[in-house]
Amino acid sequence: MANDILIPGKKEFDGGREITVVYFKERWISVEFIRNDLINSTHPSEHHVQLRDIDTNEILSIGMFGLIGHHAFVWKDWLYIFATDHSNIWMSRVKHFDAWSRPKLVLQSDNINGLWINNNTVVYNGEYFVMGMDLVGGPYTNTVCFARSYDLNEWHFIPGAIYRPHLYTACPILKYDNGWYYLFHCRGIEKWLFETFVGRSRDLLVWEDSPHNPILSPDTNEILPPLVEGDTNVYHSCNYSDLEVYERDGKTIGYFSVATQKHDVQAYVQRADYNGTLKEFYAELFDEK
């Protein structure tokens, strides 16, 4: 049964943005990929990332202009931001909100057979860092693959670490807990239906899917607001994706994008909640609670 664990709530933000949430400098920060066509953007016509205080709504800093699919990861008092130009993964890091390092190339796809990188996600497993990313082109039609790093500066693909290559999978968010990798991702069900699924693995090679999949399903009867200023077309919701989950005050909070895949534009970000810790959430997703 869909939507029986993570319960969708209110709309949080208008416009096309993909979010990761971190605790950094004693603040809960939403790290948001701002698309170049977002209405009321502070930097119109230019992709960038913005750091926003969740509690005060203050925009703390912006950076990494021209790149897309930004994801954040905190390590040893630094906030690392990873993003892509579609062919490669770039990294910038922040220690103080007014100073960003120059973006550094950390993973090259070499554009093998037109290979295209869209989104990324990073975790630490106690020994090394793992990045998940969705690849398009070559042998892949939106497929989540994985890379490894020991220093966050140089990444290499892990041979055979591919999630469900026969399916349409994208928009990965990877979590790691107690020896398990949990992969939240968007799965294409049919031409205009995209739902959020979760799978888990101990080694990134063998995967188990949650019996509660899909954990988020769009309301296809919902008519979305205009996606571009002046657009009079009617769009229906067909995509719940880019789910980010984090724990705060003993509760699990999620944010996900509501979108139509037509014109590749997201309408808004919606909140979802689970009444328990992340450990309890993971356990219930796999009927272990």
Secondary structure, 3 states (H helix, E strand, C coil): CCCCCCEEEEEEEECCEEEEEEEECCEEEEEEEECCCCCCCCCCCCCEEEEEECCCCCEEEEECCCCEEEEEEEECCEEEEEEECCCEEEEEEEEECCEECCCEEEEECCCHHHCEEEEEEEEECCCCEEEEEEEEECCEEEEEEEEEECCCCCCEEEEEEEECCCCCEEEEEEEEECCEEEEEEEEEEECCEEEEEEEEECCCCCCEECCCCCCECCCCCCECCCCCCCCCCCCECCEEEEEEEEEECCEEEEEEEEEECHHHEEEEEEEEEECCCHHHHHHHHCCCC
